[in-house]
Amino acid sequence: MIPGSVGAAPIQNIGAYGVELSSVLEGVTAWDWHKSGWVMFSKDECKLEYRDSRFKSAESGRYLITSLRLRLNRNGTPHIEYAGLRDELEAMGISQADSRQVSDAVIRIRQRKLPDPAQIGNAGSFFKNPIVSPDEAAELQQLFPALPGWPAGAAKVKLSAAWMIEFCGLKGIRNGDAGVSDQHSLVLVNHGSASGSEIANLARQVSTVVFEQFGVRLEQEPVLVDFGK
């Protein structure tokens, strides 16, 4: 229920429900278009960050990733600290979850909260959760006490972009066929024949409104191709 390909995973350092690819990645094999040869990267050399990597930012388009090496624990304990996931498992009557039960819980959450790309066009979460300093987070949470925030390592705090978008009254808005999903405010959807440029324009509108309200600039997750950002 999380669409995507293995090769794309390190480009975005994909993550969901409290876990990122970086927690299990060992290395990457790729074709270097500049040097016409194979290259292998360790996890550290991939420069993985929150929804980012050397393949997405510093050297975008240079490498074609063909395989990953992962280190998995045969007897590992699933990570269920993410509040929504923990709540879902509790609703299912599960206190000690195995990997299959965690998968089932994730599927239930996504079917209930996210639009199905097979039914309505979307690219999943369109905006990153903004990362700010603890001082910035404290100032914002003093003004907006309900604004969710989580530790993001190295004295940083991750704020909920979805909460900010919804607070601004943008959930479910529609400009022609380009819209913000009424199921989840991080997702931009195509109700029919919206062009890529129209989706990009809506993204700019959302980002501008959120910035005017909170002073925080939202960054998009998808890479836009052949039209302006």
N, C-alpha and C positions, 0 to 999 in steps of 0.2 A: 504493500500500500504506500510505499515511498518510491515514486518512479525515479529512474536514473540508471546510469551504467557504472560499472566498476571503474572504468578508465576516468570517468568524470569525478570520481569520489575525492581524490587528492587535490584536484584543481580547486575545489570549493572547500576542502576539509569538511566534508558533510557532517552534520550532527543533528541529533533530535533526541528529545526527552532526556537530556542531561549527559549524553555521551557523544563524543566526536570520533571521527576516523583516527585522529592522531593518537588515541589511546591504544590502538592495536596495530598501527602501521609500522612495518619494519623497513620497507624500501620500495622503490618504483623503478621499472624499466621503461625507457622511452626512446623514440627515434628523434634525433636532433636534426631538424630541417636545415639549420644553418650549416652544419658540418657534414651532413649526409652520413651519419653514423649512429650506432647505438650507444646509449649512456645509461648508467645506473646511479640512482640517488638514494642515499640513506634518508631516514626520516628527518634528521636535522637539516640535511641539504635541501629538503623540500620546502623549508621555511614555512611550515604550517602555522597559520594564525586563525582567528575567528573568521570563518567563511572566506579564507584567503590563502594563498600560497605563491611560491615563485612562478608557478605555471599560469596563474591568473593575473598577477600584477606586474612583477618585475620583468618577466620574459613571456608575456602573453603571446600565444601563437607559435612559439618556437618549437615546442615539443609535442609529439604524439605519444600519449601514454598507452602502452600495450599490455602491461601486467603490473600487479601489485604483489607484495609479500606481506602477509599479515601474521602476527603472533597471537594465537587464540589459546584460551585456557579451557581444557576439556572439562574441568570441574569448577569452573568459575561461578561466582555468585552474581546474578543479574543486578544491574544498577537500577534501583527503583526509587531513588531519593527525589526524583522530579515530582513535584507536587501533584500535577495532573495524572501522572501515571500511577502514583501511589494511591490516589483517590479512586481511580478506575479499578485497580486490583481489589481494593477494599469493597467496592460496590459489587464485584464479582465473588466476594466471599473468600478471597485468597490472601493468606497472611505470609506464606513462604512460597514465593513464585519461582517456577523454573523458566527456562528460556522460551518454551512454547507458550506458556501462559502470559509472559510479558509481550510476546508477539501478538497474541490474541487481544490483549488489552490495548496495544498501540493501534491495531486495526479498528477496534471499536471506537477509539477516540477520533481517529481520522475520518471514519465514515460519518460520524456524528457532527464533527466540527469543521471539516474542510470540504470544499467543492471538488467533485470528481472530475479530473481533466478529460475523462472519456465522455462526460456529459456537457461540460462547459469549459471553454478554453481558458487555461491558466498555467502559470509556470511555478506554482507553489508560492512560498513566501517571497514577496517581492522586495521587502526591506529588511535590512539587518537590524538587530537590536543594538541601539547605540551604546558605545562604551565610553564612560566618563570617569573623571576623578571622584574619589570619595567626597570631597568638598562640594563638587558640582551636584552629585547625587543627593547629598544631605540638604543642600539649598532647595533643590527641586522638590524633594519629598516633604520639606517644611511647607512649601506652597501648595503641594498636591499630595497629601498624606497617603492616598490610596495607590499612588504610583508604585508598581512593583519594581524591585531591584534585587540583583543577585551578585555575589562576589565573582569577579572575572579575572582573578590572579593579578599579581604584580601591582597591588594597590589600585585596582580598577573596579568599577561597578558597571554591570550590564543592566540597562533599563528596558522596560517593555515597550517596544515600538507599537505593538498592537493596542496596548492600553492608551497610549497617547493619541493614536489615530482615532480610536473610538471616542475618546474624551472630546476630541474636536468635532464630533458629529459627522465623521466622514464614512463610517461603516455603512455599506449599502448604497452610497451615492452612485450616480450614473451620469456620464456625459456621452450621450448617444449610446453606442454599444460598448463603450469602455466603462468599466465600473469597479468599485471596491466591493468585494464579496460581502453579502449580508450574513455569511456564516463565520467568516474570519477576516478581520480588518487588515491583516498583513497580505492578503491575497488580492491581486488585481485580476479581473476576469474579462473575457470577451463574450458579450451576450449575443454576438452574431457576426457582424462584419466590420468590427473595429480594426483599423490599421495599426501597425506597429507604432507609428508616430502618434496616433491618438492615445494608445496605452502609455507611451512615454510622456505625453503632455499631462495625462492624468497623474502619473507618478510625480511629476514636477509640482503639480497643484497640491497634492497630498503633502509632499515634503515642505513646500512653502508655508502651508497652513500650520503644520506642526512646529516649524521653526519660529513662526510668529508667536505661537502660544507658549512654547517651552524654551526657545533659544537653543534647541538641539537640532542638528542637521541629520536627517535620515539618509543612509546610503543604500542604494539598491543592491540586490544580490545577483540577478541575472545580468549577463553581458548582452548589451544591445548591439545588433549587427545592422549596418547599412542605413542607419538613421541616427539623428543627433541624440545626445544624452540630455 
